[in-house]
């Protein structure tokens, strides 16, 4: 192959790889779509099957069809843009046409980094779209601004963390008779979060440990905090914070990939006095068929964030 041909081949290969990478992560595309000139038409494609978005403020949007920079970043937005600095996507299961995606995002004012976002969610990936722009669908996602444990405690003591309202139980997803096991799984998760007899003091860390030991990843509220497997479960066990569910939970998804979002109150002791920090918690599951003809379900991933 001649030098010119080699250069052409390399350029074509790079373009194809860049195109594949751009199409591989619909959550990244959604983050970039809120930037000035980011592309409203692309965003319309990304969100036209979206069931739910959890925003950094703690707001929960059901069936959202638009997302703005102001939804993700508070205050003055002059010269503010988002830049995705790390994106990871993994296949959920051979029977599920989609990916579990985690993005690390910088909030920038001109070239200065002024904050960080973390986002996780499930992105449906169309196997053979007629239109490449229609290849990805963000089915649901959890967005959060990271905060160190120290800063979170300081803001809780100062009373500057926002008030986070509990959610009411809701199941907007459509389930037919054949999806009874999904409804049962959701009900079981709700029950494990609430404890026996809806105990208002029930610490949900035991359930989070059980969830993590089955293999999924749970994003925490602090920068870089990622919990997974037995090691993640051990870390949760060591938290000197009582986590109690407050209110109900909203179900989302469909019979293949589904989950719950709820409010959690974390109480810890600082200099002998209790302080309480509010959280939003998302837990996601997926269901798959067995060779025997039955079905089973496993945890997929989740996120625990402090609204701000």
NORJO-V701209 format. One line per field, one symbol per residue. psi: psi as a letter, one per 40 degrees, with the letter a starting at -180 (. if undefined). A space follows every 50 residues. Layout:
psi=???
This chain:
psi=hiddddddddddddddddddddeegdddddddeeiheegdddddddeefh dihhideeihhhfieihiddddhiahehehiihhehhhhihdidehgiih hhhhhhhihbehheiiiiiiihhhhhdgidhdeedihhdiihiihihidd dddddddefeiihhiiiihigeihhadefdddddddddddddddahffhe ehheddddddddeeeihhhadihehhhiaddddddddehfhhhhhhaaih iiaaedhiaihihhhhhihhfeihihhiihhhhiiiiiiideeaiiiiid iahhihh.
